[in-house]
């Protein structure tokens, strides 16, 4: 039995997945977590009878989570109770148009006809999405490809041309879909990675297939129960979890790291380190690398941040589905404002979760608990926004929701909680308050993130949204599994 010691910095889902996968390989694994609970951005807030998912609200690709249990002879459903949702999303537009997304072709065809879109166009787009997913999944996802050499070796020139590299994500969408309504809806699948459909490469159109093929899921009692289920599995596998144990420094010697120093001054030796802290903050704050080295990481620009607003209401809005989007009148301008101008958008597209629509346990009887999330720029150190700027923007968001059908919303609020990018940065040490790790940008990085193995220290590995394959719960869980494979391959060449 291999008993080399691995320390994982941070217990986000990527760190948890890596810890479980390495424990299953026989390593002695310990996690050091800054906060008082595991889960990272998968977080929960409970107050006055309301329960809110502070972080991720949508579960996709549950089979990737299931692998963690199956490798130990267990079943996902014994730890995490999940169920599908209908509709997947409800989409609201300023002119009063409402479109639902369904994975069933006949229901989706009906929604397409409602806005004047030929259902054949939707079918053709989803076939295009499925082809891209097969291509991306076979290599980038499942093989854990990291470098241009990896890609060249796996795909070869003939397959590489199939990535639709000369279009943006929006360009790929408008090839097939002709109405503004469905263009906006399918462009906004880029929300999963906190980027812009007008700046991301077209192969990001693999994202709709993930949802239409593998469905969209909810975890009974709220998505934090994913962390609870995985925490139980870690305990059974003997993974040590140290909460309230912030890592202050990574010690290094030559081309290797030797362990961590926690905030209480204690040194913890390790044969291998896995950082669930994002790549740039880890190199900057824990490894204290110089400016010259940090400049080599500039292409890994942060994805967007968000204003995270939770409202407990004394009423329900029956027009809401579980997941809802309130679209900007001019979505191209919205993307440009957030991702190029890096300004708060005057008319944001808003994601709104009403989990009480599915799960009555998350709010008092007859009440709604709303999680509201518009995407906004990451923190710009040269032109910083104040908390007052963000709170003024919050009022603009609520005004828009009231205008688009949530009449007298403010009068029904009995509980409110709000996080700005400043809070997100402080809570998770994410790079400039980013929610989704590294941006997917056609010209900055072709949507590729940092490699999972450090280019400077042989026994240092990274996991999470800032490394390939990027942000989102299933992707960071897959990343943790692929990091474990990399560790084993490196440790046993």
KAZI-V511623 format. One record per backbone hydrogen bond with DSSP energy under -0.5 kcal/mol. NH is the residue of the N-H (numbers start at 1). CO is the residue of the C=O. E is the energy in kcal/mol with one decimal. If there is no record, write none. Layout:
BEGIN
<<NH/CO/E> <NH/CO/E>>
END
This chain:
BEGIN
<<3/1/-0.5> <6/28/-3.1> <7/272/-2.1> <8/30/-2.9> <9/7/-0.5> <9/274/-3.0> <10/8/-0.9> <10/32/-2.4> <13/39/-0.6> <16/12/-2.7> <17/13/-2.6> <18/14/-2.4> <19/15/-2.5> <20/16/-2.7> <21/17/-2.5> <22/18/-2.6> <23/19/-2.3> <24/20/-2.3> <25/21/-0.7> <26/23/-1.6> <27/22/-2.2> <28/4/-2.1> <29/27/-0.7> <30/6/-2.3> <31/240/-3.1> <32/8/-2.5> <33/31/-0.5> <33/242/-3.0> <39/11/-2.6> <42/39/-2.3> <43/41/-1.5> <45/52/-2.3> <47/50/-2.3> <50/47/-2.6> <51/362/-2.3> <52/45/-3.0> <54/43/-1.6> <54/52/-0.9> <55/43/-1.0> <59/217/-1.7> <60/58/-0.5> <64/61/-1.9> <65/61/-0.6> <65/62/-0.5> <66/62/-2.4> <67/63/-1.4> <68/64/-0.5> <68/65/-1.2> <69/65/-0.8> <69/66/-0.6> <70/66/-2.7> <71/67/-2.1> <72/69/-1.6> <73/70/-2.2> <74/69/-2.5> <78/75/-1.3> <79/76/-2.2> <80/76/-3.0> <82/80/-0.6> <83/218/-2.3> <85/216/-1.8> <88/101/-2.8> <89/101/-0.6> <90/323/-1.7> <91/99/-3.0> <92/90/-0.5> <92/325/-3.6> <93/97/-2.1> <96/93/-2.1> <99/91/-2.2> <101/89/-2.2> <102/100/-0.5> <108/104/-2.5> <109/105/-2.4> <110/106/-1.6> <111/107/-1.8> <112/108/-2.2> <113/109/-2.5> <114/110/-1.5> <115/111/-0.8> <115/112/-1.1> <116/113/-1.6> <117/112/-2.7> <121/118/-1.7> <122/118/-1.0> <123/119/-2.3> <124/120/-2.6> <125/121/-2.4> <126/122/-2.7> <127/123/-1.8> <128/124/-2.2> <129/125/-2.7> <130/126/-2.2> <131/127/-2.4> <132/128/-2.1> <133/129/-2.4> <134/130/-2.5> <135/131/-1.9> <136/132/-3.0> <137/133/-3.4> <138/134/-2.1> <139/135/-1.1> <140/136/-0.6> <141/136/-1.9> <142/137/-2.6> <143/139/-1.4> <145/139/-1.0> <151/147/-2.2> <152/148/-2.7> <153/149/-2.4> <154/150/-2.4> <155/151/-3.0> <156/151/-0.8> <156/152/-0.9> <159/155/-0.9> <160/156/-1.8> <161/157/-1.3> <162/159/-1.7> <163/160/-1.5> <164/161/-0.9> <167/164/-1.3> <169/200/-2.3> <170/197/-2.7> <172/168/-2.1> <173/169/-2.1> <174/170/-2.7> <175/171/-0.8> <176/172/-0.6> <176/173/-1.4> <177/173/-2.6> <183/179/-1.9> <184/180/-2.5> <185/181/-2.2> <186/182/-2.5> <187/183/-2.3> <188/184/-1.6> <189/186/-1.1> <190/187/-1.7> <191/188/-1.8> <192/189/-1.7> <193/190/-1.6> <194/191/-1.0> <195/190/-1.3> <199/196/-1.2> <200/196/-1.9> <202/164/-0.6> <202/167/-2.0> <204/201/-2.0> <205/202/-2.5> <206/203/-1.4> <207/204/-2.0> <210/206/-1.1> <210/207/-0.5> <211/207/-1.1> <212/208/-2.8> <213/209/-2.9> <214/209/-0.6> <214/210/-1.5> <215/211/-1.3> <217/59/-2.8> <218/83/-3.1> <220/81/-1.9> <220/218/-0.6> <222/219/-2.7> <225/222/-1.8> <226/223/-2.1> <227/223/-0.5> <227/224/-0.5> <228/224/-1.7> <229/225/-2.3> <230/226/-2.6> <231/227/-2.5> <232/228/-1.9> <233/229/-1.7> <234/230/-2.4> <235/231/-2.1> <236/232/-2.1> <237/233/-1.7> <238/234/-0.6> <238/235/-1.2> <239/234/-2.4> <240/29/-2.4> <242/31/-2.9> <242/240/-0.5> <243/241/-0.7> <244/35/-2.5> <245/33/-3.3> <248/246/-0.5> <248/261/-2.8> <249/261/-1.6> <250/286/-2.4> <251/249/-0.6> <251/259/-2.3> <253/256/-3.1> <256/253/-1.2> <258/251/-2.2> <259/251/-1.0> <260/268/-2.3> <261/249/-2.7> <262/266/-2.4> <263/246/-2.4> <265/262/-2.6> <268/260/-3.1> <269/267/-0.5> <270/258/-2.2> <271/5/-2.1> <272/5/-1.7> <273/459/-2.4> <274/7/-2.5> <275/461/-3.2> <276/9/-2.7> <276/274/-0.6> <282/278/-2.4> <283/279/-2.5> <284/280/-2.4> <285/281/-3.3> <286/281/-0.7> <286/282/-1.4> <287/282/-2.2> <289/283/-2.7> <294/290/-2.2> <295/291/-2.0> <296/292/-0.6> <296/293/-1.3> <297/294/-1.6> <298/295/-1.4> <300/297/-2.1> <301/299/-1.3> <303/437/-2.8> <304/194/-2.2> <305/376/-2.5> <307/374/-1.7> <308/306/-0.6> <308/419/-2.5> <309/307/-0.7> <309/372/-2.7> <310/308/-0.5> <310/417/-3.3> <311/370/-2.8> <312/415/-2.9> <313/311/-0.6> <313/368/-2.9> <314/412/-1.8> <318/316/-0.7> <320/317/-1.9> <324/352/-2.2> <325/90/-2.6> <326/350/-2.7> <327/92/-2.7> <327/325/-0.6> <331/328/-0.5> <334/330/-1.9> <335/331/-2.8> <336/332/-2.5> <337/333/-2.7> <338/334/-2.1> <339/335/-2.9> <340/336/-2.0> <341/336/-2.3> <342/337/-0.6> <343/337/-2.6> <350/326/-2.7> <351/373/-1.7> <352/324/-2.9> <353/371/-3.0> <354/322/-2.9> <356/369/-0.6> <357/354/-2.3> <358/355/-1.5> <359/355/-2.9> <360/358/-0.6> <362/359/-1.7> <363/360/-1.0> <367/364/-2.0> <368/315/-1.3> <370/311/-2.9> <371/353/-2.2> <372/309/-3.3> <372/370/-0.5> <373/351/-3.3> <374/307/-0.8> <375/349/-0.7> <376/305/-1.7> <379/432/-3.0> <381/379/-0.8> <383/380/-0.6> <390/386/-1.9> <391/387/-2.4> <392/388/-2.2> <393/389/-1.9> <394/390/-2.1> <395/391/-1.5> <396/392/-1.3> <397/393/-2.1> <398/394/-2.3> <399/395/-2.4> <400/396/-1.9> <401/397/-2.1> <402/398/-2.4> <403/399/-2.4> <404/400/-1.9> <405/402/-1.2> <406/401/-2.6> <407/405/-1.7> <409/406/-1.4> <411/408/-0.7> <412/408/-0.7> <412/409/-1.7> <413/410/-1.1> <414/312/-3.2> <414/412/-0.5> <415/312/-1.5> <417/310/-2.2> <419/308/-2.8> <423/420/-0.6> <424/420/-2.1> <425/421/-2.4> <426/422/-1.9> <427/423/-2.8> <428/424/-2.2> <429/425/-1.9> <430/424/-0.6> <432/430/-0.6> <433/430/-1.4> <434/431/-1.6> <435/304/-2.3> <436/304/-0.8> <438/436/-0.6> <438/465/-1.5> <439/301/-2.9> <441/439/-0.8> <442/199/-3.7> <445/441/-2.2> <446/441/-1.6> <447/441/-1.0> <448/445/-2.5> <450/466/-1.9> <454/460/-2.8> <458/255/-2.0> <460/457/-1.8> <461/273/-2.4> <462/452/-3.3> <463/275/-2.3> <467/464/-1.5> <468/450/-2.0> <470/467/-1.8> <476/472/-2.3> <477/473/-2.0> <478/474/-2.4> <479/475/-2.4> <480/476/-2.1> <481/477/-1.5> <482/478/-2.5> <483/479/-2.7> <484/480/-1.8> <485/481/-1.6> <486/482/-2.1> <487/483/-2.7> <488/484/-2.5> <489/485/-2.6> <490/486/-2.5> <491/487/-2.9> <492/488/-2.2> <493/490/-0.6>>
END
